[in-house]
Amino acid sequence: MSEPILSTALAFARHGHGVFPLWWPVTHNGQTVCSCGRTCGKQAAKHPHGRYAPNGVRSASTEPGVIKLWWELRVPEANLGVSTQKLVVVDVDPRHGGDESFRTLEREHGEMQTWRSLTGGGGTHDIYAAPPGVEISNVVAEQMKDPPLGPGIDIRARGGYIVAPPSRHMSGRSYAWSVDHHPADVPLAPAPDWLIERLTTARGGRKGHDPVEWAADKEGKFEEYRDKKIAEIAGKLLRAVSLDPAFVATLVHDWNECHCDPPLPEREVQDIFDRICKLEIKRLEASRA
């Protein structure tokens, strides 16, 4: 059961890309739910396994022994998360107009020839090698008035991760490699110049601003108003469009464990994070009105 995911995980590791286990979908009382046991919303079956990837994407490994331990013995059912620290991934979501935006890009720049996976949600991931010496950040199109690649196209890069084949989606479908863009047949292409130019221009004046470091600088232990501190951290990080919300959730849970004395229960932290997410969505919708 675990061999296909294990093989893909080891293949990514051989190329120098760290991997780590994610929660997976399970059927309970006739419903498909996330195996973590919480209400996870959009991150169901996509977020890091709390025990074996306690630091989220920062727990990613390229060590074959560690990877085999995870998928052969500890959590053979786990979905596969791949760090995009050395990658640039064009994440197309047709539910938000990403397919039309992608067709526009292909008309302008030609068909993209590199690794491509089909996501369980009906979208695609076009995967490129990140350029050396250039910092490409994550992009969440929904959080931007004018996304660099158009509506419905996110970017997964430094500090982010993707769910890779043959992981299982909550829809019941599995992630799969595109027949014409399989890693066995197509080389991993370097990110094209036009893509790098758009993404680095889109960062604008954000150079040197690292919200992850800002959160880490909050030293010490907090015994009072822990919920307010967590809400502050979540809000600050969610407003940083360079960060993947799933990664933000991981950071918030980690921050709770490191800086709250005693840490708040996981469910309470998740509830705070979900509430701040909803507030941020309302704020973005109001700004676009």
Stockholm file with secondary structure:
# STOCKHOLM 1.0

chainA/1-289         MSEPILSTALAFARHGHGVFPLWWPVTHNGQTVCSCGRTCGKQAAKHPHGRYAPNGVRSASTEPGVIKLWWELRVPEANLGVSTQKLVVVDVDPRHGGDESFRTLEREHGEMQTWRSLTGGGGTHDIYAAPPGVEISNVVAEQMKDPPLGPGIDIRARGGYIVAPPSRHMSGRSYAWSVDHHPADVPLAPAPDWLIERLTTARGGRKGHDPVEWAADKEGKFEEYRDKKIAEIAGKLLRAVSLDPAFVATLVHDWNECHCDPPLPEREVQDIFDRICKLEIKRLEASRA
#=GR chainA/1-289 SS CCHHHHHHHHHHHHTTCCEEEECCEEEETTEEEETTSSCCGGGTTTSBCTTTCTTGGGGCBCCHHHHHIIIIIICTTCEEEEECTTEEEEEECGGGTHHHHHHHHHHHHCCCCSEEEECTTSCEEEEEECCTTCCCBCBCGGGCSSCTTCTTEEEECBTCEEEETTCBCTTSCBCEECGGGCTTTSCCCBCCHHHHHHHHHHTGGGTTCCHHHHHHTCCSCBCSSHHHHHHHHHHHHHTCTTSCHHHHHHHHHHHHHHHBSSCCCHHHHHHHHHHHHHHHHHHHHHHHC
#=GC SS_cons         CCHHHHHHHHHHHHTTCCEEEECCEEEETTEEEETTSSCCGGGTTTSBCTTTCTTGGGGCBCCHHHHHIIIIIICTTCEEEEECTTEEEEEECGGGTHHHHHHHHHHHHCCCCSEEEECTTSCEEEEEECCTTCCCBCBCGGGCSSCTTCTTEEEECBTCEEEETTCBCTTSCBCEECGGGCTTTSCCCBCCHHHHHHHHHHTGGGTTCCHHHHHHTCCSCBCSSHHHHHHHHHHHHHTCTTSCHHHHHHHHHHHHHHHBSSCCCHHHHHHHHHHHHHHHHHHHHHHHC
//
